[in-house]
Every structure is written in structure tokens, then in C-alpha cells.
């Protein structure tokens, strides 16, 4: 695992290109998520009045494929970002290899199910 704060330190600490790529992904996805979520909050709670925030308004908004993609990007990036962060914690705190494998298997299965249900929910509207 890379515990660097700069790209140069991360490159020196990485044992594989995969770890370096995950390190870069965490920085980039975190920055993108900040803007996606702030935009979502603005468009959902500030731009729309409370009386207009109805189920029908949400369905009308999600009938546009661009909004579906926007919400799907938040779902995808947040789950992948969170899963990778949890992977670091799992590797730090669970020392036994068999236990770590079981925990990761269960965790990744839950992430996949949440992603599948979220995607199905966005597509079905």
C-alpha cells in the first residue's frame, strides 16, 4: 500500500503499476466526486423549490438520459472510491490471509449488489 502524499513519493513506494494507478484514481475520483455531489446538491435542493420536489418531478428529471448518466457517475465513482478505501482498511486491520479473503469476498459482493440495484433503479425509471 502506498502512503505517500505526492506523486513522486507514490511512484517510489509502489510495488506495482496497479497500486500506483489506484493511488492516482483515489485523488482524481475524489476531486470529481466533490464537484458531482455539490452540483447534485445544488440542482436538487437549491435550484428546485420545496413544493416542486415531488416524485413526478424526479421521474421527469430522470427521463433525460443525461441526468441518468450524471447520477450513475455519482453511483459508480462513489462505490469504486469507497470500495478501494475500504480495501486499504481491510488490508491494514485483518492480518490473517484467509480471513481477509473472506471479508473482501463478502464486501465486494455487497458492493456489486448495491451497484447492480442502483443501476437497475436508474435505468428502470
N, C-alpha and C positions, 0 to 999 in steps of 0.2 A: 504494500500500500504506500502511496505517496503522501507525504505530509508536508509538502513544500507550499510556499506562498507565491513563488514566481515561476515562470515557465522554465527558466534556466535551471533552477533547483529541481523542478519536477522532472526534467529530462535526465538529470544526473541520478535521481533516485529511482527512476522507473526501471523495472526489470524486464519489461516487455512494452511493445508499442501499444498493446491493448490497455494497459494501465495508464499510460500517458494519454491515450485517446479518451479514456473515461474521466481523467483529471480535467482535460480541456472541455469535455462535454458538460461537466458539472458547472464550470464557470459560465459557459455560453448559455446553457439551458436555464440557469438561474437568472441571468440577465434578461433573457427573452421572456421568461415566466413573469418577472416583475411587471414588464410592460403589458403583457397579455392580460394579467389579472387586474391591473389598475385600469386598463381600458374596459374590461368586462364590468368592473365595479362602476365606473363612470357611466357606461351605456345602460346598465341595468338599474342603478339606484339614483343617479343624479339627473340623467337626461330624461328619464321617464318619471312622471308624477305617480304618487302612490295609488291614485284612483285608476290609473291606466295599467297598472301592473296586475293583469289578470291572466288566467290560464289561456284564454283566447289570444291575448297579446303575445304571450310566449310562443304559442303554436304558430301564430302568424310570422313572428320573427324567425323561428326555426324552419319555416318553409323555404327560406332563402338558403341555397347551398353554401354561400359564403359564410353565413352565421354558423351553420353546422360545422364547417371546416374550422372556423375560429374556435368554437367550443371543443371540437375534437382535438385541436392542437393543445389546448389547455389540459385536457384529459391525458393525452399521450405524453406530453413533456413532464407534467407533474408526477404521473405514475412512474415514468422511467427515471426521473431525477430522484424521487423518493426511494424507489427500489434500490438504486445504486448507493444512495446514502445509507440505507438500512443494511446493505451488503457490507459496507465498511464496519458498521456496528456489530453485525453478526460475526465477522471475522475477528474483531477485537475481543469480544466477550465470550464467545463459545470456543473453548480451546480444543475440545475433542473433535477429531475429524468426522467420525460417524454422526455425532450429534449435530455438528454444523451442517453436514449434508442433508440430514432430515429437516432441520429448521429452514434451510434455504429452499428445499423442495416444496415444503408446505407454503412458505412465504411467496415463492414465485408462482405457485398455483393460485393462491388467493389474488395476487396482482393480475394474473391472466384472466381470472374470472371477473374481477372488477372491471378490467379493460373491455372484456367482451360484452358485459352487460351495459356499460357506458356507451360503447359504440353502437350496440343494438338499439339502445334507447334514443340516441341521436338520429340514427338512420330511420327508425320507425315513425318519427314524427313528421 
